[in-house]
Amino acid sequence: MTYFLVTFVFMAVVIAIMAIGVIFGRRAIKGSCGGAANGADCVCVEKCDKRKKMEAEAHLNQG
């Protein structure tokens, strides 16, 4: 039971620290579209620079 309580408190502290970062205006944690495999669709609202570059290069190589 002690291990459970220590783990629970530790996780609560980590989540609280992340929430404080978001509250004070830091950007939310998010993934990157640039790491997607070739041909995979990007699900981001706005594509990152790396993904835009990959798509431009693929478009140039096609024709």
Backbone as CSV, one residue per row, in Angstrom:
resi,resn,N_x,N_y,N_z,CA_x,CA_y,CA_z,C_x,C_y,C_z
1,MET,0.820,-1.191,0.000,0.000,0.000,0.000,0.870,1.263,0.000
2,THR,2.021,1.177,0.633,2.934,2.315,0.675,3.427,2.672,-0.717
3,TYR,3.758,1.651,-1.522,4.220,1.897,-2.881,3.134,2.577,-3.712
4,PHE,1.903,2.150,-3.530,0.789,2.762,-4.253,0.669,4.242,-3.893
5,LEU,0.718,4.560,-2.616,0.573,5.950,-2.191,1.726,6.819,-2.684
6,VAL,2.942,6.309,-2.607,4.100,7.058,-3.096,3.973,7.291,-4.599
7,THR,3.588,6.273,-5.342,3.424,6.403,-6.787,2.304,7.381,-7.115
8,PHE,1.197,7.299,-6.404,0.073,8.190,-6.640,0.460,9.645,-6.388
9,VAL,1.147,9.907,-5.291,1.574,11.273,-4.972,2.567,11.776,-6.013
10,PHE,3.496,10.945,-6.402,4.479,11.335,-7.421,3.793,11.708,-8.730
11,MET,2.864,10.881,-9.183,2.146,11.162,-10.433,1.302,12.426,-10.310
12,ALA,0.677,12.641,-9.171,-0.117,13.854,-8.956,0.767,15.099,-9.025
13,VAL,1.960,15.021,-8.452,2.887,16.152,-8.493,3.325,16.428,-9.933
14,VAL,3.644,15.394,-10.684,4.054,15.564,-12.082,2.933,16.202,-12.896
15,ILE,1.716,15.736,-12.734,0.577,16.294,-13.467,0.346,17.750,-13.054
16,ALA,0.485,18.046,-11.784,0.311,19.425,-11.309,1.367,20.348,-11.911
17,ILE,2.596,19.895,-11.995,3.663,20.714,-12.588,3.375,20.979,-14.058
18,MET,2.929,19.966,-14.794,2.589,20.169,-16.204,1.422,21.143,-16.346
19,ALA,0.431,21.040,-15.465,-0.723,21.938,-15.523,-0.310,23.381,-15.238
20,ILE,0.600,23.570,-14.310,1.074,24.918,-14.002,1.757,25.526,-15.223
21,GLY,2.525,24.727,-15.944,3.172,25.213,-17.161,2.165,25.661,-18.203
22,VAL,1.091,24.929,-18.356,0.057,25.295,-19.325,-0.698,26.538,-18.845
23,ILE,-0.988,26.604,-17.560,-1.723,27.748,-17.006,-0.945,29.052,-17.218
24,PHE,0.352,29.011,-17.073,1.149,30.223,-17.215,1.515,30.530,-18.661
25,GLY,0.813,29.970,-19.605,0.930,30.394,-20.991,1.876,29.613,-21.865
26,ARG,2.483,28.591,-21.334,3.333,27.784,-22.212,2.458,27.040,-23.191
27,ARG,2.997,26.720,-24.319,2.237,25.985,-25.322,1.930,24.588,-24.801
28,ALA,0.800,24.088,-25.202,0.389,22.756,-24.781,1.303,21.704,-25.395
29,ILE,1.420,20.576,-24.721,2.221,19.474,-25.222,1.529,18.912,-26.447
30,LYS,2.273,18.729,-27.549,1.680,18.193,-28.762,2.719,17.405,-29.540
31,GLY,2.234,16.592,-30.419,3.113,15.774,-31.243,3.591,16.523,-32.466
32,SER,4.304,15.834,-33.310,4.844,16.418,-34.525,4.380,15.623,-35.725
33,CYS,4.039,16.310,-36.781,3.652,15.628,-38.019,4.883,15.159,-38.792
34,GLY,6.028,15.706,-38.484,7.228,15.400,-39.248,7.715,13.977,-39.094
35,GLY,7.308,13.287,-38.064,7.789,11.946,-37.836,6.932,10.866,-38.466
36,ALA,5.872,11.249,-39.160,4.975,10.267,-39.760,5.697,9.510,-40.882
37,ALA,5.319,8.270,-41.063,5.917,7.453,-42.119,5.509,7.997,-43.483
38,ASN,6.268,7.670,-44.489,5.956,8.142,-45.845,4.551,7.726,-46.248
39,GLY,3.814,8.677,-46.774,2.465,8.391,-47.234,1.409,8.479,-46.145
40,ALA,1.807,8.666,-44.905,0.840,8.753,-43.818,0.203,10.132,-43.813
41,ASP,-1.054,10.179,-43.457,-1.751,11.454,-43.391,-1.401,12.176,-42.100
42,CYS,-1.273,13.471,-42.205,-1.006,14.298,-41.033,-2.344,14.716,-40.438
43,VAL,-2.521,14.524,-39.155,-3.780,14.862,-38.504,-3.707,16.209,-37.792
44,CYS,-2.636,16.942,-37.971,-2.490,18.236,-37.323,-3.395,19.275,-37.973
45,VAL,-3.838,20.247,-37.185,-4.641,21.337,-37.724,-3.774,22.190,-38.629
46,GLU,-2.613,22.569,-38.132,-1.665,23.321,-38.943,-0.395,22.503,-39.036
47,LYS,0.037,22.227,-40.254,1.198,21.369,-40.446,2.470,22.091,-40.029
48,CYS,3.378,21.344,-39.413,4.641,21.921,-38.972,5.570,22.119,-40.174
49,ASP,6.627,22.889,-39.954,7.552,23.210,-41.037,8.187,21.968,-41.638
50,LYS,8.536,20.999,-40.792,9.171,19.775,-41.285,8.226,19.022,-42.219
51,ARG,6.931,18.951,-41.837,5.958,18.241,-42.665,5.726,18.975,-43.985
52,LYS,5.661,20.308,-43.944,5.491,21.094,-45.169,6.651,20.852,-46.127
53,LYS,7.872,20.801,-45.574,9.055,20.572,-46.402,9.020,19.179,-47.022
54,MET,8.623,18.167,-46.223,8.538,16.800,-46.748,7.527,16.714,-47.884
55,GLU,6.379,17.360,-47.728,5.350,17.319,-48.765,5.793,18.062,-50.021
56,ALA,6.503,19.186,-49.859,7.001,19.930,-51.017,8.020,19.103,-51.791
57,GLU,8.912,18.428,-51.081,9.905,17.586,-51.744,9.238,16.413,-52.453
58,ALA,8.228,15.837,-51.837,7.515,14.719,-52.479,6.795,15.191,-53.734
59,HIS,6.236,16.398,-53.674,5.543,16.946,-54.839,6.510,17.214,-55.993
60,LEU,7.706,17.706,-55.669,8.709,17.965,-56.702,9.223,16.665,-57.311
61,ASN,9.349,15.626,-56.521,9.845,14.345,-57.006,8.830,13.615,-57.877
62,GLN,7.548,13.936,-57.716,6.509,13.258,-58.512,6.487,13.743,-59.953
63,GLY,6.772,14.976,-60.167,6.626,15.445,-61.540,7.415,16.596,-61.886
